[in-house]
Amino acid sequence: MTAVFPGGTSVSHLQVYDWPTQDAPQGSGSPHLHTTSTEAYVTLADVLADPERYAAAAALPRLDDGATDADLAAAARARRDLALEGYAALRSAVDQHGPDALAPLYDAAARLVAPRTGTWREIWEGSVQQAAGQTDAALEALADASPVTLDEGSVAAADAAEGPRRYGMCGRLRTWPLA
């Protein structure tokens, strides 16, 4: 059985963007929400409602296509600024109409991520579900006063993914593999 982090969690090291904004002069990441264990990006409603426009707004240039780190940084900053603009519009709508004003955002986010859920399920099955099964087996054994799972502990080490930090939604990310 592949060792996973406890509870199937994952690890990343985040350096929040230091690009200043009106609300955060020290810098900030992008407003976003989590639809499952992956992040979604909050943009203006008209962008979020159109999967092609959303993909274009969220995408970053690729180093292997000749983009430089400066190109990546500029694109990441532009999508962050677009998200802040969308967040301000959402905040205003919630102030005027209450939490129900978020329903279109949630509907659009669900439609955007629906095609990715098969891949997410595979990741979940190999990590979180696997870890939950290990916990279930340990609880069953311990409920019967059996120490059988107690000798299954081990020490594991994992190196961070190679290469430069990725431009994530909130900052530069260095990730560790799930398994």
MODELLER restraints for C-alpha pairs under 7 A, 6 or more apart:
rsr = mdl.restraints
at = mdl.atoms
rsr.add(forms.Gaussian(group=physical.xy_distance, feature=features.Distance(at['CA:2:A'], at['CA:179:A']), mean=6.44, stdev=0.5))
rsr.add(forms.Gaussian(group=physical.xy_distance, feature=features.Distance(at['CA:3:A'], at['CA:179:A']), mean=6.22, stdev=0.5))
rsr.add(forms.Gaussian(group=physical.xy_distance, feature=features.Distance(at['CA:4:A'], at['CA:127:A']), mean=6.01, stdev=0.5))
rsr.add(forms.Gaussian(group=physical.xy_distance, feature=features.Distance(at['CA:4:A'], at['CA:131:A']), mean=6.73, stdev=0.5))
rsr.add(forms.Gaussian(group=physical.xy_distance, feature=features.Distance(at['CA:4:A'], at['CA:178:A']), mean=6.38, stdev=0.5))
rsr.add(forms.Gaussian(group=physical.xy_distance, feature=features.Distance(at['CA:4:A'], at['CA:179:A']), mean=5.32, stdev=0.5))
rsr.add(forms.Gaussian(group=physical.xy_distance, feature=features.Distance(at['CA:6:A'], at['CA:131:A']), mean=6.65, stdev=0.5))
rsr.add(forms.Gaussian(group=physical.xy_distance, feature=features.Distance(at['CA:7:A'], at['CA:128:A']), mean=5.76, stdev=0.5))
rsr.add(forms.Gaussian(group=physical.xy_distance, feature=features.Distance(at['CA:7:A'], at['CA:131:A']), mean=5.50, stdev=0.5))
rsr.add(forms.Gaussian(group=physical.xy_distance, feature=features.Distance(at['CA:7:A'], at['CA:132:A']), mean=6.50, stdev=0.5))
rsr.add(forms.Gaussian(group=physical.xy_distance, feature=features.Distance(at['CA:8:A'], at['CA:127:A']), mean=4.67, stdev=0.5))
rsr.add(forms.Gaussian(group=physical.xy_distance, feature=features.Distance(at['CA:8:A'], at['CA:128:A']), mean=3.77, stdev=0.5))
rsr.add(forms.Gaussian(group=physical.xy_distance, feature=features.Distance(at['CA:8:A'], at['CA:131:A']), mean=5.56, stdev=0.5))
rsr.add(forms.Gaussian(group=physical.xy_distance, feature=features.Distance(at['CA:9:A'], at['CA:128:A']), mean=6.94, stdev=0.5))
rsr.add(forms.Gaussian(group=physical.xy_distance, feature=features.Distance(at['CA:10:A'], at['CA:178:A']), mean=5.84, stdev=0.5))
rsr.add(forms.Gaussian(group=physical.xy_distance, feature=features.Distance(at['CA:11:A'], at['CA:175:A']), mean=6.18, stdev=0.5))
rsr.add(forms.Gaussian(group=physical.xy_distance, feature=features.Distance(at['CA:11:A'], at['CA:176:A']), mean=5.75, stdev=0.5))
rsr.add(forms.Gaussian(group=physical.xy_distance, feature=features.Distance(at['CA:12:A'], at['CA:173:A']), mean=6.37, stdev=0.5))
rsr.add(forms.Gaussian(group=physical.xy_distance, feature=features.Distance(at['CA:12:A'], at['CA:174:A']), mean=5.51, stdev=0.5))
rsr.add(forms.Gaussian(group=physical.xy_distance, feature=features.Distance(at['CA:12:A'], at['CA:175:A']), mean=4.29, stdev=0.5))
rsr.add(forms.Gaussian(group=physical.xy_distance, feature=features.Distance(at['CA:12:A'], at['CA:176:A']), mean=6.17, stdev=0.5))
rsr.add(forms.Gaussian(group=physical.xy_distance, feature=features.Distance(at['CA:13:A'], at['CA:173:A']), mean=5.67, stdev=0.5))
rsr.add(forms.Gaussian(group=physical.xy_distance, feature=features.Distance(at['CA:13:A'], at['CA:174:A']), mean=5.17, stdev=0.5))
rsr.add(forms.Gaussian(group=physical.xy_distance, feature=features.Distance(at['CA:13:A'], at['CA:175:A']), mean=6.46, stdev=0.5))
rsr.add(forms.Gaussian(group=physical.xy_distance, feature=features.Distance(at['CA:14:A'], at['CA:171:A']), mean=6.07, stdev=0.5))
rsr.add(forms.Gaussian(group=physical.xy_distance, feature=features.Distance(at['CA:14:A'], at['CA:172:A']), mean=5.71, stdev=0.5))
rsr.add(forms.Gaussian(group=physical.xy_distance, feature=features.Distance(at['CA:14:A'], at['CA:173:A']), mean=4.79, stdev=0.5))
rsr.add(forms.Gaussian(group=physical.xy_distance, feature=features.Distance(at['CA:14:A'], at['CA:174:A']), mean=6.71, stdev=0.5))
rsr.add(forms.Gaussian(group=physical.xy_distance, feature=features.Distance(at['CA:15:A'], at['CA:171:A']), mean=5.27, stdev=0.5))
rsr.add(forms.Gaussian(group=physical.xy_distance, feature=features.Distance(at['CA:15:A'], at['CA:172:A']), mean=5.22, stdev=0.5))
rsr.add(forms.Gaussian(group=physical.xy_distance, feature=features.Distance(at['CA:15:A'], at['CA:173:A']), mean=6.68, stdev=0.5))
rsr.add(forms.Gaussian(group=physical.xy_distance, feature=features.Distance(at['CA:16:A'], at['CA:28:A']), mean=6.27, stdev=0.5))
rsr.add(forms.Gaussian(group=physical.xy_distance, feature=features.Distance(at['CA:16:A'], at['CA:29:A']), mean=5.95, stdev=0.5))
rsr.add(forms.Gaussian(group=physical.xy_distance, feature=features.Distance(at['CA:16:A'], at['CA:170:A']), mean=5.57, stdev=0.5))
rsr.add(forms.Gaussian(group=physical.xy_distance, feature=features.Distance(at['CA:16:A'], at['CA:171:A']), mean=4.11, stdev=0.5))
rsr.add(forms.Gaussian(group=physical.xy_distance, feature=features.Distance(at['CA:16:A'], at['CA:172:A']), mean=6.58, stdev=0.5))
rsr.add(forms.Gaussian(group=physical.xy_distance, feature=features.Distance(at['CA:17:A'], at['CA:27:A']), mean=5.76, stdev=0.5))
rsr.add(forms.Gaussian(group=physical.xy_distance, feature=features.Distance(at['CA:17:A'], at['CA:28:A']), mean=5.49, stdev=0.5))
rsr.add(forms.Gaussian(group=physical.xy_distance, feature=features.Distance(at['CA:17:A'], at['CA:29:A']), mean=5.70, stdev=0.5))
rsr.add(forms.Gaussian(group=physical.xy_distance, feature=features.Distance(at['CA:17:A'], at['CA:170:A']), mean=6.38, stdev=0.5))
rsr.add(forms.Gaussian(group=physical.xy_distance, feature=features.Distance(at['CA:17:A'], at['CA:171:A']), mean=4.55, stdev=0.5))
rsr.add(forms.Gaussian(group=physical.xy_distance, feature=features.Distance(at['CA:17:A'], at['CA:172:A']), mean=6.99, stdev=0.5))
rsr.add(forms.Gaussian(group=physical.xy_distance, feature=features.Distance(at['CA:18:A'], at['CA:26:A']), mean=6.07, stdev=0.5))
rsr.add(forms.Gaussian(group=physical.xy_distance, feature=features.Distance(at['CA:18:A'], at['CA:27:A']), mean=4.05, stdev=0.5))
rsr.add(forms.Gaussian(group=physical.xy_distance, feature=features.Distance(at['CA:18:A'], at['CA:28:A']), mean=6.30, stdev=0.5))
rsr.add(forms.Gaussian(group=physical.xy_distance, feature=features.Distance(at['CA:19:A'], at['CA:27:A']), mean=4.46, stdev=0.5))
rsr.add(forms.Gaussian(group=physical.xy_distance, feature=features.Distance(at['CA:19:A'], at['CA:28:A']), mean=6.59, stdev=0.5))
rsr.add(forms.Gaussian(group=physical.xy_distance, feature=features.Distance(at['CA:20:A'], at['CA:26:A']), mean=5.39, stdev=0.5))
rsr.add(forms.Gaussian(group=physical.xy_distance, feature=features.Distance(at['CA:20:A'], at['CA:27:A']), mean=3.98, stdev=0.5))
rsr.add(forms.Gaussian(group=physical.xy_distance, feature=features.Distance(at['CA:20:A'], at['CA:28:A']), mean=6.74, stdev=0.5))
rsr.add(forms.Gaussian(group=physical.xy_distance, feature=features.Distance(at['CA:21:A'], at['CA:27:A']), mean=6.06, stdev=0.5))
rsr.add(forms.Gaussian(group=physical.xy_distance, feature=features.Distance(at['CA:28:A'], at['CA:170:A']), mean=6.84, stdev=0.5))
rsr.add(forms.Gaussian(group=physical.xy_distance, feature=features.Distance(at['CA:29:A'], at['CA:80:A']), mean=6.78, stdev=0.5))
rsr.add(forms.Gaussian(group=physical.xy_distance, feature=features.Distance(at['CA:29:A'], at['CA:169:A']), mean=6.12, stdev=0.5))
rsr.add(forms.Gaussian(group=physical.xy_distance, feature=features.Distance(at['CA:29:A'], at['CA:170:A']), mean=3.46, stdev=0.5))
rsr.add(forms.Gaussian(group=physical.xy_distance, feature=features.Distance(at['CA:29:A'], at['CA:171:A']), mean=5.84, stdev=0.5))
rsr.add(forms.Gaussian(group=physical.xy_distance, feature=features.Distance(at['CA:30:A'], at['CA:80:A']), mean=4.79, stdev=0.5))
rsr.add(forms.Gaussian(group=physical.xy_distance, feature=features.Distance(at['CA:30:A'], at['CA:83:A']), mean=5.97, stdev=0.5))
rsr.add(forms.Gaussian(group=physical.xy_distance, feature=features.Distance(at['CA:30:A'], at['CA:84:A']), mean=6.54, stdev=0.5))
rsr.add(forms.Gaussian(group=physical.xy_distance, feature=features.Distance(at['CA:30:A'], at['CA:169:A']), mean=5.39, stdev=0.5))
rsr.add(forms.Gaussian(group=physical.xy_distance, feature=features.Distance(at['CA:30:A'], at['CA:170:A']), mean=5.20, stdev=0.5))
rsr.add(forms.Gaussian(group=physical.xy_distance, feature=features.Distance(at['CA:31:A'], at['CA:42:A']), mean=5.97, stdev=0.5))
rsr.add(forms.Gaussian(group=physical.xy_distance, feature=features.Distance(at['CA:31:A'], at['CA:83:A']), mean=6.00, stdev=0.5))
rsr.add(forms.Gaussian(group=physical.xy_distance, feature=features.Distance(at['CA:31:A'], at['CA:84:A']), mean=6.27, stdev=0.5))
rsr.add(forms.Gaussian(group=physical.xy_distance, feature=features.Distance(at['CA:31:A'], at['CA:87:A']), mean=6.46, stdev=0.5))
rsr.add(forms.Gaussian(group=physical.xy_distance, feature=features.Distance(at['CA:32:A'], at['CA:39:A']), mean=6.85, stdev=0.5))
rsr.add(forms.Gaussian(group=physical.xy_distance, feature=features.Distance(at['CA:32:A'], at['CA:40:A']), mean=5.78, stdev=0.5))
rsr.add(forms.Gaussian(group=physical.xy_distance, feature=features.Distance(at['CA:32:A'], at['CA:41:A']), mean=4.79, stdev=0.5))
rsr.add(forms.Gaussian(group=physical.xy_distance, feature=features.Distance(at['CA:32:A'], at['CA:42:A']), mean=4.94, stdev=0.5))
rsr.add(forms.Gaussian(group=physical.xy_distance, feature=features.Distance(at['CA:33:A'], at['CA:39:A']), mean=5.95, stdev=0.5))
rsr.add(forms.Gaussian(group=physical.xy_distance, feature=features.Distance(at['CA:33:A'], at['CA:40:A']), mean=5.48, stdev=0.5))
rsr.add(forms.Gaussian(group=physical.xy_distance, feature=features.Distance(at['CA:33:A'], at['CA:41:A']), mean=6.71, stdev=0.5))
rsr.add(forms.Gaussian(group=physical.xy_distance, feature=features.Distance(at['CA:34:A'], at['CA:40:A']), mean=5.83, stdev=0.5))
rsr.add(forms.Gaussian(group=physical.xy_distance, feature=features.Distance(at['CA:40:A'], at['CA:109:A']), mean=6.99, stdev=0.5))
rsr.add(forms.Gaussian(group=physical.xy_distance, feature=features.Distance(at['CA:42:A'], at['CA:83:A']), mean=5.20, stdev=0.5))
rsr.add(forms.Gaussian(group=physical.xy_distance, feature=features.Distance(at['CA:42:A'], at['CA:86:A']), mean=6.44, stdev=0.5))
rsr.add(forms.Gaussian(group=physical.xy_distance, feature=features.Distance(at['CA:42:A'], at['CA:87:A']), mean=6.73, stdev=0.5))
rsr.add(forms.Gaussian(group=physical.xy_distance, feature=features.Distance(at['CA:43:A'], at['CA:82:A']), mean=5.84, stdev=0.5))
rsr.add(forms.Gaussian(group=physical.xy_distance, feature=features.Distance(at['CA:43:A'], at['CA:83:A']), mean=4.23, stdev=0.5))
rsr.add(forms.Gaussian(group=physical.xy_distance, feature=features.Distance(at['CA:43:A'], at['CA:86:A']), mean=4.47, stdev=0.5))
rsr.add(forms.Gaussian(group=physical.xy_distance, feature=features.Distance(at['CA:43:A'], at['CA:87:A']), mean=6.88, stdev=0.5))
rsr.add(forms.Gaussian(group=physical.xy_distance, feature=features.Distance(at['CA:44:A'], at['CA:83:A']), mean=6.85, stdev=0.5))
rsr.add(forms.Gaussian(group=physical.xy_distance, feature=features.Distance(at['CA:44:A'], at['CA:85:A']), mean=6.69, stdev=0.5))
rsr.add(forms.Gaussian(group=physical.xy_distance, feature=features.Distance(at['CA:44:A'], at['CA:86:A']), mean=3.94, stdev=0.5))
rsr.add(forms.Gaussian(group=physical.xy_distance, feature=features.Distance(at['CA:45:A'], at['CA:86:A']), mean=6.86, stdev=0.5))
rsr.add(forms.Gaussian(group=physical.xy_distance, feature=features.Distance(at['CA:45:A'], at['CA:105:A']), mean=6.97, stdev=0.5))
rsr.add(forms.Gaussian(group=physical.xy_distance, feature=features.Distance(at['CA:47:A'], at['CA:53:A']), mean=5.50, stdev=0.5))
rsr.add(forms.Gaussian(group=physical.xy_distance, feature=features.Distance(at['CA:47:A'], at['CA:54:A']), mean=5.34, stdev=0.5))
rsr.add(forms.Gaussian(group=physical.xy_distance, feature=features.Distance(at['CA:48:A'], at['CA:54:A']), mean=5.41, stdev=0.5))
rsr.add(forms.Gaussian(group=physical.xy_distance, feature=features.Distance(at['CA:48:A'], at['CA:108:A']), mean=6.22, stdev=0.5))
rsr.add(forms.Gaussian(group=physical.xy_distance, feature=features.Distance(at['CA:49:A'], at['CA:108:A']), mean=5.52, stdev=0.5))
rsr.add(forms.Gaussian(group=physical.xy_distance, feature=features.Distance(at['CA:51:A'], at['CA:112:A']), mean=6.31, stdev=0.5))
rsr.add(forms.Gaussian(group=physical.xy_distance, feature=features.Distance(at['CA:57:A'], at['CA:79:A']), mean=6.04, stdev=0.5))
rsr.add(forms.Gaussian(group=physical.xy_distance, feature=features.Distance(at['CA:58:A'], at['CA:79:A']), mean=6.17, stdev=0.5))
rsr.add(forms.Gaussian(group=physical.xy_distance, feature=features.Distance(at['CA:60:A'], at['CA:72:A']), mean=6.11, stdev=0.5))
rsr.add(forms.Gaussian(group=physical.xy_distance, feature=features.Distance(at['CA:60:A'], at['CA:75:A']), mean=5.91, stdev=0.5))
rsr.add(forms.Gaussian(group=physical.xy_distance, feature=features.Distance(at['CA:60:A'], at['CA:76:A']), mean=6.72, stdev=0.5))
rsr.add(forms.Gaussian(group=physical.xy_distance, feature=features.Distance(at['CA:61:A'], at['CA:67:A']), mean=5.95, stdev=0.5))
rsr.add(forms.Gaussian(group=physical.xy_distance, feature=features.Distance(at['CA:61:A'], at['CA:72:A']), mean=5.98, stdev=0.5))
rsr.add(forms.Gaussian(group=physical.xy_distance, feature=features.Distance(at['CA:76:A'], at['CA:167:A']), mean=6.57, stdev=0.5))
rsr.add(forms.Gaussian(group=physical.xy_distance, feature=features.Distance(at['CA:93:A'], at['CA:101:A']), mean=5.87, stdev=0.5))
rsr.add(forms.Gaussian(group=physical.xy_distance, feature=features.Distance(at['CA:94:A'], at['CA:101:A']), mean=5.36, stdev=0.5))
rsr.add(forms.Gaussian(group=physical.xy_distance, feature=features.Distance(at['CA:127:A'], at['CA:178:A']), mean=6.81, stdev=0.5))
rsr.add(forms.Gaussian(group=physical.xy_distance, feature=features.Distance(at['CA:138:A'], at['CA:149:A']), mean=5.68, stdev=0.5))
rsr.add(forms.Gaussian(group=physical.xy_distance, feature=features.Distance(at['CA:141:A'], at['CA:147:A']), mean=6.82, stdev=0.5))
rsr.add(forms.Gaussian(group=physical.xy_distance, feature=features.Distance(at['CA:141:A'], at['CA:148:A']), mean=6.75, stdev=0.5))
rsr.add(forms.Gaussian(group=physical.xy_distance, feature=features.Distance(at['CA:159:A'], at['CA:176:A']), mean=6.50, stdev=0.5))
rsr.add(forms.Gaussian(group=physical.xy_distance, feature=features.Distance(at['CA:160:A'], at['CA:174:A']), mean=6.66, stdev=0.5))
rsr.add(forms.Gaussian(group=physical.xy_distance, feature=features.Distance(at['CA:160:A'], at['CA:175:A']), mean=5.65, stdev=0.5))
rsr.add(forms.Gaussian(group=physical.xy_distance, feature=features.Distance(at['CA:160:A'], at['CA:176:A']), mean=4.42, stdev=0.5))
rsr.add(forms.Gaussian(group=physical.xy_distance, feature=features.Distance(at['CA:161:A'], at['CA:174:A']), mean=6.76, stdev=0.5))
rsr.add(forms.Gaussian(group=physical.xy_distance, feature=features.Distance(at['CA:161:A'], at['CA:175:A']), mean=5.69, stdev=0.5))
rsr.add(forms.Gaussian(group=physical.xy_distance, feature=features.Distance(at['CA:161:A'], at['CA:176:A']), mean=5.50, stdev=0.5))
rsr.add(forms.Gaussian(group=physical.xy_distance, feature=features.Distance(at['CA:161:A'], at['CA:177:A']), mean=6.76, stdev=0.5))
rsr.add(forms.Gaussian(group=physical.xy_distance, feature=features.Distance(at['CA:165:A'], at['CA:172:A']), mean=5.44, stdev=0.5))
rsr.add(forms.Gaussian(group=physical.xy_distance, feature=features.Distance(at['CA:165:A'], at['CA:173:A']), mean=4.96, stdev=0.5))
rsr.add(forms.Gaussian(group=physical.xy_distance, feature=features.Distance(at['CA:165:A'], at['CA:174:A']), mean=4.92, stdev=0.5))
rsr.add(forms.Gaussian(group=physical.xy_distance, feature=features.Distance(at['CA:166:A'], at['CA:172:A']), mean=5.39, stdev=0.5))
rsr.add(forms.Gaussian(group=physical.xy_distance, feature=features.Distance(at['CA:166:A'], at['CA:173:A']), mean=5.03, stdev=0.5))
rsr.add(forms.Gaussian(group=physical.xy_distance, feature=features.Distance(at['CA:166:A'], at['CA:174:A']), mean=6.58, stdev=0.5))
rsr.add(forms.Gaussian(group=physical.xy_distance, feature=features.Distance(at['CA:167:A'], at['CA:173:A']), mean=6.33, stdev=0.5))
